[in-house]
Amino acid sequence: MLRDRNDMTHFYNGDSAKHLVEKILETYIPEFQRMKCQIDLRYKDILSM
C-alpha cells in the first residue's frame, strides 16, 4: 500500500489512477474493515470503556 501511495505521486495518466482506485476499493478498504472487526473483537472490553 505504501508503494502504491508513493507511486501515485508519479501517475500522470487516468488509466493508472483508475487502476489504483479499483485496487483501493477492492483490496485495501476490505482489509481495513477486516482489521477493524478483529480489533473490535480482541479489544472490545477496552474499547467499550
mmCIF file of the N, C-alpha and C atoms, coordinates in Angstrom:
data_MODEL
# 
_entry.id   MODEL 
# 
loop_
_atom_site.group_PDB 
_atom_site.id 
_atom_site.type_symbol 
_atom_site.label_atom_id 
_atom_site.label_alt_id 
_atom_site.label_comp_id 
_atom_site.label_asym_id 
_atom_site.label_entity_id 
_atom_site.label_seq_id 
_atom_site.pdbx_PDB_ins_code 
_atom_site.Cartn_x 
_atom_site.Cartn_y 
_atom_site.Cartn_z 
_atom_site.occupancy 
_atom_site.B_iso_or_equiv 
_atom_site.pdbx_formal_charge 
_atom_site.auth_seq_id 
_atom_site.auth_comp_id 
_atom_site.auth_asym_id 
_atom_site.auth_atom_id 
_atom_site.pdbx_PDB_model_num 
ATOM 1   N N  . MET A 1 1  ? 0.827   -1.179 0.000   1.00 0.00 ? 1  MET A N  1 
ATOM 2   C CA . MET A 1 1  ? 0.000   0.000  0.000   1.00 0.00 ? 1  MET A CA 1 
ATOM 3   C C  . MET A 1 1  ? 0.877   1.251  0.000   1.00 0.00 ? 1  MET A C  1 
ATOM 4   N N  . LEU A 1 2  ? 1.944   1.233  0.755   1.00 0.00 ? 2  LEU A N  1 
ATOM 5   C CA . LEU A 1 2  ? 2.841   2.399  0.751   1.00 0.00 ? 2  LEU A CA 1 
ATOM 6   C C  . LEU A 1 2  ? 3.476   2.611  -0.612  1.00 0.00 ? 2  LEU A C  1 
ATOM 7   N N  . ARG A 1 3  ? 3.837   1.527  -1.261  1.00 0.00 ? 3  ARG A N  1 
ATOM 8   C CA . ARG A 1 3  ? 4.407   1.649  -2.608  1.00 0.00 ? 3  ARG A CA 1 
ATOM 9   C C  . ARG A 1 3  ? 3.398   2.282  -3.563  1.00 0.00 ? 3  ARG A C  1 
ATOM 10  N N  . ASP A 1 4  ? 2.155   1.837  -3.469  1.00 0.00 ? 4  ASP A N  1 
ATOM 11  C CA . ASP A 1 4  ? 1.112   2.420  -4.323  1.00 0.00 ? 4  ASP A CA 1 
ATOM 12  C C  . ASP A 1 4  ? 0.931   3.903  -4.019  1.00 0.00 ? 4  ASP A C  1 
ATOM 13  N N  . ARG A 1 5  ? 0.945   4.246  -2.754  1.00 0.00 ? 5  ARG A N  1 
ATOM 14  C CA . ARG A 1 5  ? 0.801   5.655  -2.391  1.00 0.00 ? 5  ARG A CA 1 
ATOM 15  C C  . ARG A 1 5  ? 1.946   6.483  -2.952  1.00 0.00 ? 5  ARG A C  1 
ATOM 16  N N  . ASN A 1 6  ? 3.156   5.984  -2.803  1.00 0.00 ? 6  ASN A N  1 
ATOM 17  C CA . ASN A 1 6  ? 4.319   6.715  -3.314  1.00 0.00 ? 6  ASN A CA 1 
ATOM 18  C C  . ASN A 1 6  ? 4.306   6.795  -4.839  1.00 0.00 ? 6  ASN A C  1 
ATOM 19  N N  . ASP A 1 7  ? 3.909   5.712  -5.479  1.00 0.00 ? 7  ASP A N  1 
ATOM 20  C CA . ASP A 1 7  ? 3.854   5.714  -6.940  1.00 0.00 ? 7  ASP A CA 1 
ATOM 21  C C  . ASP A 1 7  ? 2.780   6.656  -7.460  1.00 0.00 ? 7  ASP A C  1 
ATOM 22  N N  . MET A 1 8  ? 1.717   6.836  -6.685  1.00 0.00 ? 8  MET A N  1 
ATOM 23  C CA . MET A 1 8  ? 0.598   7.679  -7.131  1.00 0.00 ? 8  MET A CA 1 
ATOM 24  C C  . MET A 1 8  ? 1.064   9.105  -7.420  1.00 0.00 ? 8  MET A C  1 
ATOM 25  N N  . THR A 1 9  ? 2.069   9.571  -6.727  1.00 0.00 ? 9  THR A N  1 
ATOM 26  C CA . THR A 1 9  ? 2.547   10.934 -6.958  1.00 0.00 ? 9  THR A CA 1 
ATOM 27  C C  . THR A 1 9  ? 3.183   11.079 -8.326  1.00 0.00 ? 9  THR A C  1 
ATOM 28  N N  . HIS A 1 10 ? 3.467   9.953  -8.978  1.00 0.00 ? 10 HIS A N  1 
ATOM 29  C CA . HIS A 1 10 ? 4.109   9.982  -10.283 1.00 0.00 ? 10 HIS A CA 1 
ATOM 30  C C  . HIS A 1 10 ? 3.182   9.563  -11.420 1.00 0.00 ? 10 HIS A C  1 
ATOM 31  N N  . PHE A 1 11 ? 1.903   9.318  -11.095 1.00 0.00 ? 11 PHE A N  1 
ATOM 32  C CA . PHE A 1 11 ? 0.956   8.943  -12.144 1.00 0.00 ? 11 PHE A CA 1 
ATOM 33  C C  . PHE A 1 11 ? 0.509   10.189 -12.896 1.00 0.00 ? 11 PHE A C  1 
ATOM 34  N N  . TYR A 1 12 ? 0.600   10.108 -14.186 1.00 0.00 ? 12 TYR A N  1 
ATOM 35  C CA . TYR A 1 12 ? 0.189   11.244 -14.999 1.00 0.00 ? 12 TYR A CA 1 
ATOM 36  C C  . TYR A 1 12 ? -0.861  10.845 -16.026 1.00 0.00 ? 12 TYR A C  1 
ATOM 37  N N  . ASN A 1 13 ? -1.378  9.634  -15.922 1.00 0.00 ? 13 ASN A N  1 
ATOM 38  C CA . ASN A 1 13 ? -2.452  9.261  -16.844 1.00 0.00 ? 13 ASN A CA 1 
ATOM 39  C C  . ASN A 1 13 ? -3.632  8.681  -16.070 1.00 0.00 ? 13 ASN A C  1 
ATOM 40  N N  . GLY A 1 14 ? -4.781  8.831  -16.640 1.00 0.00 ? 14 GLY A N  1 
ATOM 41  C CA . GLY A 1 14 ? -6.012  8.423  -15.983 1.00 0.00 ? 14 GLY A CA 1 
ATOM 42  C C  . GLY A 1 14 ? -6.135  6.935  -15.769 1.00 0.00 ? 14 GLY A C  1 
ATOM 43  N N  . ASP A 1 15 ? -5.595  6.133  -16.683 1.00 0.00 ? 15 ASP A N  1 
ATOM 44  C CA . ASP A 1 15 ? -5.703  4.678  -16.546 1.00 0.00 ? 15 ASP A CA 1 
ATOM 45  C C  . ASP A 1 15 ? -4.991  4.179  -15.294 1.00 0.00 ? 15 ASP A C  1 
ATOM 46  N N  . SER A 1 16 ? -3.822  4.719  -15.023 1.00 0.00 ? 16 SER A N  1 
ATOM 47  C CA . SER A 1 16 ? -3.090  4.313  -13.815 1.00 0.00 ? 16 SER A CA 1 
ATOM 48  C C  . SER A 1 16 ? -3.850  4.717  -12.562 1.00 0.00 ? 16 SER A C  1 
ATOM 49  N N  . ALA A 1 17 ? -4.409  5.905  -12.568 1.00 0.00 ? 17 ALA A N  1 
ATOM 50  C CA . ALA A 1 17 ? -5.177  6.371  -11.414 1.00 0.00 ? 17 ALA A CA 1 
ATOM 51  C C  . ALA A 1 17 ? -6.422  5.504  -11.216 1.00 0.00 ? 17 ALA A C  1 
ATOM 52  N N  . LYS A 1 18 ? -7.107  5.171  -12.297 1.00 0.00 ? 18 LYS A N  1 
ATOM 53  C CA . LYS A 1 18 ? -8.292  4.320  -12.196 1.00 0.00 ? 18 LYS A CA 1 
ATOM 54  C C  . LYS A 1 18 ? -7.936  2.950  -11.644 1.00 0.00 ? 18 LYS A C  1 
ATOM 55  N N  . HIS A 1 19 ? -6.818  2.406  -12.086 1.00 0.00 ? 19 HIS A N  1 
ATOM 56  C CA . HIS A 1 19 ? -6.373  1.102  -11.593 1.00 0.00 ? 19 HIS A CA 1 
ATOM 57  C C  . HIS A 1 19 ? -6.124  1.162  -10.084 1.00 0.00 ? 19 HIS A C  1 
ATOM 58  N N  . LEU A 1 20 ? -5.495  2.233  -9.630  1.00 0.00 ? 20 LEU A N  1 
ATOM 59  C CA . LEU A 1 20 ? -5.228  2.353  -8.200  1.00 0.00 ? 20 LEU A CA 1 
ATOM 60  C C  . LEU A 1 20 ? -6.526  2.507  -7.410  1.00 0.00 ? 20 LEU A C  1 
ATOM 61  N N  . VAL A 1 21 ? -7.474  3.252  -7.922  1.00 0.00 ? 21 VAL A N  1 
ATOM 62  C CA . VAL A 1 21 ? -8.765  3.399  -7.245  1.00 0.00 ? 21 VAL A CA 1 
ATOM 63  C C  . VAL A 1 21 ? -9.452  2.040  -7.127  1.00 0.00 ? 21 VAL A C  1 
ATOM 64  N N  . GLU A 1 22 ? -9.419  1.252  -8.187  1.00 0.00 ? 22 GLU A N  1 
ATOM 65  C CA . GLU A 1 22 ? -10.001 -0.091 -8.133  1.00 0.00 ? 22 GLU A CA 1 
ATOM 66  C C  . GLU A 1 22 ? -9.311  -0.934 -7.071  1.00 0.00 ? 22 GLU A C  1 
ATOM 67  N N  . LYS A 1 23 ? -8.002  -0.841 -7.002  1.00 0.00 ? 23 LYS A N  1 
ATOM 68  C CA . LYS A 1 23 ? -7.242  -1.609 -6.013  1.00 0.00 ? 23 LYS A CA 1 
ATOM 69  C C  . LYS A 1 23 ? -7.602  -1.176 -4.596  1.00 0.00 ? 23 LYS A C  1 
ATOM 70  N N  . ILE A 1 24 ? -7.769  0.114  -4.390  1.00 0.00 ? 24 ILE A N  1 
ATOM 71  C CA . ILE A 1 24 ? -8.154  0.628  -3.080  1.00 0.00 ? 24 ILE A CA 1 
ATOM 72  C C  . ILE A 1 24 ? -9.519  0.093  -2.692  1.00 0.00 ? 24 ILE A C  1 
ATOM 73  N N  . LEU A 1 25 ? -10.469 0.176  -3.622  1.00 0.00 ? 25 LEU A N  1 
ATOM 74  C CA . LEU A 1 25 ? -11.839 -0.261 -3.331  1.00 0.00 ? 25 LEU A CA 1 
ATOM 75  C C  . LEU A 1 25 ? -11.936 -1.769 -3.129  1.00 0.00 ? 25 LEU A C  1 
ATOM 76  N N  . GLU A 1 26 ? -11.190 -2.535 -3.904  1.00 0.00 ? 26 GLU A N  1 
ATOM 77  C CA . GLU A 1 26 ? -11.310 -3.993 -3.869  1.00 0.00 ? 26 GLU A CA 1 
ATOM 78  C C  . GLU A 1 26 ? -10.396 -4.663 -2.854  1.00 0.00 ? 26 GLU A C  1 
ATOM 79  N N  . THR A 1 27 ? -9.280  -4.034 -2.517  1.00 0.00 ? 27 THR A N  1 
ATOM 80  C CA . THR A 1 27 ? -8.298  -4.685 -1.660  1.00 0.00 ? 27 THR A CA 1 
ATOM 81  C C  . THR A 1 27 ? -8.100  -3.978 -0.327  1.00 0.00 ? 27 THR A C  1 
ATOM 82  N N  . TYR A 1 28 ? -7.773  -2.706 -0.382  1.00 0.00 ? 28 TYR A N  1 
ATOM 83  C CA . TYR A 1 28 ? -7.380  -2.001 0.838   1.00 0.00 ? 28 TYR A CA 1 
ATOM 84  C C  . TYR A 1 28 ? -8.544  -1.735 1.778   1.00 0.00 ? 28 TYR A C  1 
ATOM 85  N N  . ILE A 1 29 ? -9.657  -1.250 1.266   1.00 0.00 ? 29 ILE A N  1 
ATOM 86  C CA . ILE A 1 29 ? -10.791 -0.947 2.141   1.00 0.00 ? 29 ILE A CA 1 
ATOM 87  C C  . ILE A 1 29 ? -11.319 -2.216 2.820   1.00 0.00 ? 29 ILE A C  1 
ATOM 88  N N  . PRO A 1 30 ? -11.534 -3.310 2.076   1.00 0.00 ? 30 PRO A N  1 
ATOM 89  C CA . PRO A 1 30 ? -11.968 -4.531 2.766   1.00 0.00 ? 30 PRO A CA 1 
ATOM 90  C C  . PRO A 1 30 ? -10.973 -5.012 3.820   1.00 0.00 ? 30 PRO A C  1 
ATOM 91  N N  . GLU A 1 31 ? -9.698  -4.846 3.559   1.00 0.00 ? 31 GLU A N  1 
ATOM 92  C CA . GLU A 1 31 ? -8.697  -5.268 4.544   1.00 0.00 ? 31 GLU A CA 1 
ATOM 93  C C  . GLU A 1 31 ? -8.763  -4.414 5.806   1.00 0.00 ? 31 GLU A C  1 
ATOM 94  N N  . PHE A 1 32 ? -8.966  -3.117 5.649   1.00 0.00 ? 32 PHE A N  1 
ATOM 95  C CA . PHE A 1 32 ? -9.135  -2.260 6.820   1.00 0.00 ? 32 PHE A CA 1 
ATOM 96  C C  . PHE A 1 32 ? -10.409 -2.613 7.582   1.00 0.00 ? 32 PHE A C  1 
ATOM 97  N N  . GLN A 1 33 ? -11.448 -2.985 6.873   1.00 0.00 ? 33 GLN A N  1 
ATOM 98  C CA . GLN A 1 33 ? -12.688 -3.398 7.530   1.00 0.00 ? 33 GLN A CA 1 
ATOM 99  C C  . GLN A 1 33 ? -12.478 -4.684 8.321   1.00 0.00 ? 33 GLN A C  1 
ATOM 100 N N  . ARG A 1 34 ? -11.742 -5.643 7.745   1.00 0.00 ? 34 ARG A N  1 
ATOM 101 C CA . ARG A 1 34 ? -11.418 -6.881 8.474   1.00 0.00 ? 34 ARG A CA 1 
ATOM 102 C C  . ARG A 1 34 ? -10.581 -6.581 9.709   1.00 0.00 ? 34 ARG A C  1 
ATOM 103 N N  . MET A 1 35 ? -9.621  -5.681 9.557   1.00 0.00 ? 35 MET A N  1 
ATOM 104 C CA . MET A 1 35 ? -8.769  -5.315 10.678  1.00 0.00 ? 35 MET A CA 1 
ATOM 105 C C  . MET A 1 35 ? -9.599  -4.678 11.798  1.00 0.00 ? 35 MET A C  1 
ATOM 106 N N  . LYS A 1 36 ? -10.537 -3.806 11.443  1.00 0.00 ? 36 LYS A N  1 
ATOM 107 C CA . LYS A 1 36 ? -11.393 -3.173 12.445  1.00 0.00 ? 36 LYS A CA 1 
ATOM 108 C C  . LYS A 1 36 ? -12.211 -4.218 13.193  1.00 0.00 ? 36 LYS A C  1 
ATOM 109 N N  . CYS A 1 37 ? -12.741 -5.181 12.469  1.00 0.00 ? 37 CYS A N  1 
ATOM 110 C CA . CYS A 1 37 ? -13.520 -6.244 13.118  1.00 0.00 ? 37 CYS A CA 1 
ATOM 111 C C  . CYS A 1 37 ? -12.665 -7.021 14.109  1.00 0.00 ? 37 CYS A C  1 
ATOM 112 N N  . GLN A 1 38 ? -11.445 -7.334 13.713  1.00 0.00 ? 38 GLN A N  1 
ATOM 113 C CA . GLN A 1 38 ? -10.547 -8.072 14.605  1.00 0.00 ? 38 GLN A CA 1 
ATOM 114 C C  . GLN A 1 38 ? -10.169 -7.244 15.836  1.00 0.00 ? 38 GLN A C  1 
ATOM 115 N N  . ILE A 1 39 ? -9.938  -5.973 15.641  1.00 0.00 ? 39 ILE A N  1 
ATOM 116 C CA . ILE A 1 39 ? -9.632  -5.096 16.778  1.00 0.00 ? 39 ILE A CA 1 
ATOM 117 C C  . ILE A 1 39 ? -10.833 -5.020 17.709  1.00 0.00 ? 39 ILE A C  1 
ATOM 118 N N  . ASP A 1 40 ? -12.016 -4.854 17.138  1.00 0.00 ? 40 ASP A N  1 
ATOM 119 C CA . ASP A 1 40 ? -13.234 -4.802 17.955  1.00 0.00 ? 40 ASP A CA 1 
ATOM 120 C C  . ASP A 1 40 ? -13.408 -6.081 18.763  1.00 0.00 ? 40 ASP A C  1 
ATOM 121 N N  . LEU A 1 41 ? -13.160 -7.226 18.147  1.00 0.00 ? 41 LEU A N  1 
ATOM 122 C CA . LEU A 1 41 ? -13.306 -8.496 18.859  1.00 0.00 ? 41 LEU A CA 1 
ATOM 123 C C  . LEU A 1 41 ? -12.261 -8.645 19.958  1.00 0.00 ? 41 LEU A C  1 
ATOM 124 N N  . ARG A 1 42 ? -11.040 -8.341 19.636  1.00 0.00 ? 42 ARG A N  1 
ATOM 125 C CA . ARG A 1 42 ? -9.945  -8.559 20.574  1.00 0.00 ? 42 ARG A CA 1 
ATOM 126 C C  . ARG A 1 42 ? -9.959  -7.573 21.735  1.00 0.00 ? 42 ARG A C  1 
ATOM 127 N N  . TYR A 1 43 ? -10.325 -6.336 21.463  1.00 0.00 ? 43 TYR A N  1 
ATOM 128 C CA . TYR A 1 43 ? -10.222 -5.286 22.471  1.00 0.00 ? 43 TYR A CA 1 
ATOM 129 C C  . TYR A 1 43 ? -11.582 -4.705 22.860  1.00 0.00 ? 43 TYR A C  1 
ATOM 130 N N  . LYS A 1 44 ? -12.643 -5.497 22.723  1.00 0.00 ? 44 LYS A N  1 
ATOM 131 C CA . LYS A 1 44 ? -13.986 -4.988 22.993  1.00 0.00 ? 44 LYS A CA 1 
ATOM 132 C C  . LYS A 1 44 ? -14.137 -4.473 24.415  1.00 0.00 ? 44 LYS A C  1 
ATOM 133 N N  . ASP A 1 45 ? -13.507 -5.115 25.377  1.00 0.00 ? 45 ASP A N  1 
ATOM 134 C CA . ASP A 1 45 ? -13.619 -4.663 26.779  1.00 0.00 ? 45 ASP A CA 1 
ATOM 135 C C  . ASP A 1 45 ? -12.966 -3.303 26.968  1.00 0.00 ? 45 ASP A C  1 
ATOM 136 N N  . ILE A 1 46 ? -11.845 -3.111 26.363  1.00 0.00 ? 46 ILE A N  1 
ATOM 137 C CA . ILE A 1 46 ? -11.127 -1.841 26.475  1.00 0.00 ? 46 ILE A CA 1 
ATOM 138 C C  . ILE A 1 46 ? -11.837 -0.748 25.707  1.00 0.00 ? 46 ILE A C  1 
ATOM 139 N N  . LEU A 1 47 ? -12.316 -1.076 24.516  1.00 0.00 ? 47 LEU A N  1 
ATOM 140 C CA . LEU A 1 47 ? -12.952 -0.080 23.669  1.00 0.00 ? 47 LEU A CA 1 
ATOM 141 C C  . LEU A 1 47 ? -14.311 0.369  24.174  1.00 0.00 ? 47 LEU A C  1 
ATOM 142 N N  . SER A 1 48 ? -14.959 -0.451 24.984  1.00 0.00 ? 48 SER A N  1 
ATOM 143 C CA . SER A 1 48 ? -16.296 -0.090 25.462  1.00 0.00 ? 48 SER A CA 1 
ATOM 144 C C  . SER A 1 48 ? -16.253 0.820  26.693  1.00 0.00 ? 48 SER A C  1 
ATOM 145 N N  . MET A 1 49 ? -15.086 1.126  27.188  1.00 0.00 ? 49 MET A N  1 
ATOM 146 C CA . MET A 1 49 ? -14.968 1.988  28.371  1.00 0.00 ? 49 MET A CA 1 
ATOM 147 C C  . MET A 1 49 ? -15.279 3.418  28.033  1.00 0.00 ? 49 MET A C  1 
# 
